Amino acid sequence: MSVSTFVIILLSALLLLVLAGGALFLYLYWWRMQRPVPQLEGTVTAPWLEKPVEVLRDKHGIPHIFAQTEADLLRTLGWTHAQDRFWQMEQARRTAQGRLAEIFGEPALEADRFCRIVGFQRAAEADAAVLDAPTRQALTWYTEGVNAYLTTRPGRVSAEHNLLRVPVEPWRLVDTLGAAKVLAWSMSGNWQSELTRLLLNHQLDAYTAADLEPDYPAEAPIMLEAVGGAEQVRLQSVAGLLLTQYEQIRQWLGGEGAGQGSNSWVLAPKHSLNRRPLLCADPHLTVQLPAQVYEVHLSGPETEVSGMTFPGMPGVFMGHNTHLAWGMTNAQVDTQDLFIERMHPDRPFHFAYGDDWELAQVYDETIKVRHGAPHTERVVVTRHGPLINNFVRRASGDAGSILEKTWLALCWTGYTPGAHLTSLLKLNQAENWTEFTAALAEWTSPPQTVTYADARGNIGMVMAGRVPQRTANLGLTPAPGWEPTMAWDGWIAPAELPRLYNPESGLIVAANNKPTGDDYAHFLGVEFDPGWRAARIEQVLREKERFTIRDMEELQQDNGSLLARAFIPWFTLLYSDDPWEKVAIQALRKWNWRMDGDSPAALIFHYLLVNLLELTFGDKLGAAYEGYLGKSNLPLFPHHPFRVRAETRLLQIINEFDETFWYADVMQGRQRNRLEVLQTALTRAMKAIRREYGDSMLRWAWGKVHQVRFTHPLGAARLVGGFFNRSPLPIGGDATTPNQTRAALTLPPGLVQTIPVYRQIFEVGAWDRAESVLAGGQSGHPLSKQYDDQIMMWREGVYHLMPWSRAAVEKVAVYRLELKP
């Protein structure tokens, strides 16, 4: 073969490879990914409508839906959700059904096992059976709209369906209820706290375990104080409550050996420059693309509402209508309990209750696994709920040995049939405080603290949701399921839940902090946020008499950490001969305790805090340490109620004790005092910082290591992953700042897990001035311009207007779509 012939053959082969690669790229890019991008302009024939509907969108793709009937309004909302976010809806319903492994294979099996055991789908079907006629009709209209879109777009619903070759199944009414159950669960978590306490009790004696519980900080605000209102009776010792329960655990088990948050606040007219109430809200949820929430404006004959929705569910969860505005924060009350069950020695699945033995329900559920063998999960449900032992043992590893012979049943308020979507739809149409509170009286799960402001100048706050009425069992640790006295005694009446209306101070702050003092008649729990975010928000709101929307923007992005401010004096008292430790001490002395992205002192503080936690608790808590830090091992649900509690208790110990058991070096068998522990933490921190980032403080900026990465389930896939994920971005804040950007307490710091996924600010009554921003974009299609167009706006603190009047909407409209029957 001549050289020229060889060259021709080689070039031909290379050309074929290029052509094949180009064809593959076009196939993936165009056929699989580009075709699902929806039509936003023009005219669409819609035989499923009764009358024509207009959908106007701004440059960010936010739809303003103008319909002539309520039925068409909800149908078009379903149609629009499916247009932009059907893959997200698909994930939500498959999570509820425990069917993710059908798509993702073996890696998703543990998540499916968990969801089958917990029983989201069973709970959704129970809700469906008790829906009232108006809610059922509304959900039916919404479902019709979703399916209308699916049937007209075969092969063009989403890139994910195409790439994974997932068949598109019709949306069902119960799918909406299942998605709602998953959402409610994601905002609950007390059962994890009970397991953590179970492990702490196993590792330590009862007194020492109880000592780990932080008291609610004296300087942290209580909601019903309403920023300067009457002082509430405060809990003197959480440990006192727990000590009794810890002692009971030992009797029940037989012998010795056996985090999501949010901010919302409202200012009365006297604190507003324009003499209108100001209402702000920003829910803190898991980082992902697309964002969990979706903005929309609905305009119909009976419903006129704008704000934040969850794809798969009708109704605006946070927003405003013509008369009033509202925001929501997770109430953090205890809605889950674990019960220790006693099974009959000779009769399988019979469990003791009082003097009887009751037969549990048993389900054998088959989980299909892509490219793998099906898995059969046996689910056992007692009167209290499903037994979770099999899952917990596998998730806990060696730490689960204490559970080997302990049957634990999970009780959750979400298992009792209800319909919070009924409440939501009524809330969207409320015109005043009376209708607002009446709508929220029907809210079930998850309990929320709902802030309120109306165009007449009134402000308020209501806790809404089912909260168990407890007597003998406070629900802090697992209780004996065979004792009838330990069962819940119904629900706290809605009218008896905490609420405020027009407090004299004119300010209300809700940031998952404690809602009441201990003179409140009912037990709500102890796992409220320690209040660092709430205290900082209140601090800023006391700085001057009148505020504007611009002030509210700055406060939502505030990186001030009062926890850091409280710790810093102890570190600045240290003296060291090491030059780098001197640099660190000097940086902390000059620091403004803001966790800004460009701050070296913020990075130093983080390393000091993590090392101090390890020195104080790490060698004493064993397998319970990670849970005590608020780390969750659960798939899909990173929320753990212990978040920020370890840091708060650490501060209380440092402030109170010069010497204590907690300072001891267990490995070396010697006692240390406070300054020794602080000095050791400083030495370790500076060695780690220099080793990982070098000797230049220019490389020590907090944002260099504290970063947010917007990820998608397909972001790890070869060839196409780059279309779905967005590169890490440096960001300020931490778990204790109003701008909450929470990451796990690790060294080096990991990626941020929780962020404000949506921010809204209203000057109530001046609705065309409403502004908001998403951490992501409206579209769930990775090749859409609206997939990520708000990420940089969100990071830089920029908002977009959310117009209300038809004239204002027309002014910003970029896309106009007419749907004609």
ZITAVEN-V178783 format. One line per field, one symbol per residue. ss: DSSP state (A for helix, B for strand, O for the rest). psi: psi as a letter, one per 40 degrees, with the letter a starting at -180 (. if undefined). burial: + if it has 9 or more other ideal C-beta (glycine too) atoms within 8 Angstrom, else -. A space follows every 10 residues. Layout:
ss=???
psi=???
burial=???
This chain:
ss=OOAAAAAAAA AAAAAAAAAA AAAAAAAAAA AAAAOOOOOO OBBBBOOOOO OOBBBBBOOO OOBBBBOOOA AAAAAAAAAA AAAAAAAAAA AAAAAAAOOO AAAAAAAAAA AAAAAAAAOA AAAAAAAAAO OOAAAAAAAA AAAAAAAAAA AOOOOOOOAA AAAAOOOOOO OOAAAAAAAA AAAAAAOOOA AAAAAAAAAA AAAOOAAAAA AOOOOOOOOO OOAAAOOOOO OOOOOOOAAA AAAAAAAAAA AAAOOOOOOO OBBBBBBOAA ABOOOOOBBB BBBBBBOOOO OOOBBBBBBO OOOBBBBBBO OOOOOOOBBB BOOBBBBBBB OOOOOBBBBB BOBOOOOOOB BBBOOBBBBO BBBBBBBOOO OOOOBBBBBB BOOOOBBOAA AAAAAAAAAA AAAOOOBBBB BBAAAOOOOA AAAAAAAAOO OOAAAAAAAA OOOOOOOBBB BBBBOOOOBB BBBBOOOBOO OOOOOOOOBB OOOAAAOOOO BOOAAAOOBB BOOOOOBBBB OOOOOOOOOO OOOOOOOOOO OAAAAAAAAA AOOOOOBOAA AAAAAAOOOB OAAAAAAAAA AAOOOOOOAA AAAAAAAAAA OOOBOOOOOA AAAAAAAAAA AAAAAAAAAA AAAAAAAAOO OOOOOOOOOO OOOOAAAAAA AAAAAAOOBO AAAOBOOOOB OOBAAAAAAA AAAAAAAAAA AAAOOOAAAO OAAAAOBBBB OOOOOOOOOO AAAAOBBBBB OOOOOOOOOO OBBOOOOOOO OBBBBBOBBB BBBOOOAAAO BBBBOOOOOO OOOOOOOOOO AAAAAAOOOB BOOOOAAAAA AAOOBBBBBB O
psi=hidddddddd dddddddddd dddddddddd dddddehihe iahhhgeeid iiihhhiade ehhhhhieid dddddddddd ddddfddddd ddddddeffd dddeaddedd ddddddddfd ddddddddee hidddddddd dddddddddd defhefdidd dddefhihii iidddddddd dddddeeied dddddddddd dddiiddddd eehhihhdei ihdeefgeah hihihdhddd dddddddddd ddegidd..h iiihihhide ehdefiihhi ihhhiihihi ieihiihhha ddhhiiahih hehiihdhai addiiiiiih efihehihhh ihihdegieh ihhbeihhhi hhhhhhhhhh fiiihhhhhh haddaihedd dddddebdee ddedfhhhhh hidedhhage ddddddddei eiddddddde eeichihihh iihieeeiia hhhiihhihi cdheedihih eehdeeiiga ihhdeeiiii hfiddehhhh feihdiieei eiheaefihe eddddddddd eedidiiidd ddddddeheh hddddddddd deeihiehdd ddddddddde iefhfidehd dddddddddd dddddddded ebeeddddef hhehidgehh eehedddddd ddddddhdhi ddeigddefi iiaddddddd dddddddddd ddeaehedee hdeddgihhh iidedeiide ddddihiihi iaiaeeidgh ghiigihiia ihdhihehhi hhhhdgdeei iiiigbidie heeidedeee dddddefiii igididdddd dehdhhhhhh .
burial=-----+---- ---------- -----+++++ +++-++---- ---+-+--+- ++++++++-+ ++++++++++ -+++++++++ ++++++++++ ++++++++++ +-+-+--+++ ++++++++++ +-++++++-+ +---++-+++ ++++++++++ --+---++++ +++------- +-++++++++ ++++++++++ ++++++++++ ++++-+-+++ -++++++--+ +++++++-+- -+-+---+++ +++-++++++ -++----+++ +++++++++- ++---+++++ ++++++++++ ++++++++++ --+-++++++ ++++++++++ +--+++++++ ++++++++++ ++++----++ +++---++-+ -+--+-+-++ -+--+-++++ ++-+++++++ ++++++--++ -++--+++++ +++++--+++ ++++++++++ -++-++++++ ++++++++++ +++++-++++ ++++++++++ --+-++++++ ++---+---- -+-+--++++ --+--+++++ +++++++--- -+-+++++++ ++++++++++ +-----+++- -+++++++++ ++++++++-+ ++-+-+---+ +++++-++-- +-+++++-++ ++++++++++ ++++++++-+ +-+++-++++ ++-+--++++ ++++++++++ ++++--+--- -++++----- -+++-+++++ ++++++-+++ --+------+ ++++++++++ +++++-+--+ +--++---++ ++++++++++ +++-+----- ++++++++++ ++++--++++ ++++++++++ ++++-+++++ +-+++-+-++ ++++---++- -++-++++++ +
